[in-house]
Amino acid sequence: MSLALKSDYAKQFLRENDTLGLIPQIEAAHKTIQNKKDDMSAFLGWADLPFNYDKEEFARIKAAAKKIQSDTDVLIVIGIGGSYLGARAAIEFLKGPMYNEISDGFPKVYFSGNNISGSALNDILKVCENKRVSLNIISKSGTTTEPAIAFRIFRKYLVERYGEAEASKRIYCTTDKARGTLKELADQNGWESFVVPDNVGGRYSVLTAVGLLPIAAAGLDIDALMKGASAAAKDYDVLDVEANPCYKYAALRNAFYRKGKSVELFVSYEPRFVMLGEWFKQLFGESEGKDNKGLFPAAVTFSTDLHSMGQFIQDGTRIMFETALTVNSVDNDVTVEYDDNNGDGLNFLAGKTLSYVNHKAFEGTVLAHADGGTPTLNITIDKCDEENLGRLFYFFEKACAISGYVLGVNPFDQPGVEAYKKNMFALLGKPGYEESKAELEKRLNK
Ligand code: PA5
């Protein structure tokens, strides 16, 4: 298991001093993390999580996952933002985006409550027909509207199908250990409950029960995931920007930002990384985008998006750099066969694997984009397994925290997320929000 960061394809865009000049700030960020780990209000619980986690709860997660596997065909995971992206990213990274179609004997996992779409919700209800269903409701606050609506509907569905007592055995709740509506409901109804630690924010919570229960229920090895994260926690604690790829990455992205490259494209060449890109977007977007600062995180999948976004990346406004995630050893490969007629002219590829062709696409793209003014940082991992994923999760979490401190923002709050909620609640007539309703409607020309 290893992770390497290559900046060769970005060399022509940077001078040595660009990252060297950031070393004092990286060192200060490193010390902040070291010194504040025990301060609950600093939200640094993720930093030691790979070894400092609740072992009793970890065993309960594995037992609950076994029970789900034995009595469930469809597990509905209800949550939004940090309360679903990590689990979904992990399942797709390890099993591919078609994991629900390619049945491997484990429960299918569907994610709900991450939007307010009736049709999306009805589609999942349809999937549940004639299937044995369980629910994992995940909300740290226990009050978020999107998952709360979905949970009300799915819970009623379970009670109608199974009766109150059996439904309660099929509901797993992941929330705050003491506070919130969900915690109260869980206590009243006796649902098996798991905890989102106080000092771990939503987008840093994939290695808590938030991510671990759905990941384990899907048949994946959460011991190996934690092992990879734990090795990463050790490796990326080294205070040497040149030798520590996590700190080097934080320095490089801040160096690009200071040169006007304010958009970071998370680039993957495998569709199984698409949801990891969504997780990356939330992690960096919510952590850094504040106080009128921050790199805008976007994600593209190549070669797919070379046929849509490729034109802009090659030739449009010069505001981006790329962080491409590639994998050294691809399983489940395909080889192009020789064809006697060669009607399609593809015999020059005969005997070549798709991973080889994909890699040539990567090399060609990196050079073309460099020529067009878009540099690429390249993160490589050995293979797509749990240990490598655990390492990747930790790598990005720590790089994000360090980067946020270097940028001069608090990487662990998200004050901007409240603005839409206040307006939506007022417009919906939620008690307590009456005052601003009339003014908002006037602005909407109602
Ligand atoms: O990172 C965060 O804190 C947020 O994105 C939350 O994960 C998201 O808003 C969901 O919140 P909750 O788990 O409280 O329902």
Boltz pocket constraint, residues with backbone or C-beta under 6 A from the ligand:
constraints:
  - pocket:
      binder: B
      contacts: [[A, 80], [A, 81], [A, 82], [A, 83], [A, 138], [A, 139], [A, 140], [A, 141], [A, 142], [A, 143], [A, 144], [A, 147], [A, 201], [A, 202], [A, 203], [A, 204], [A, 286], [A, 414]]
      max_distance: 6.0
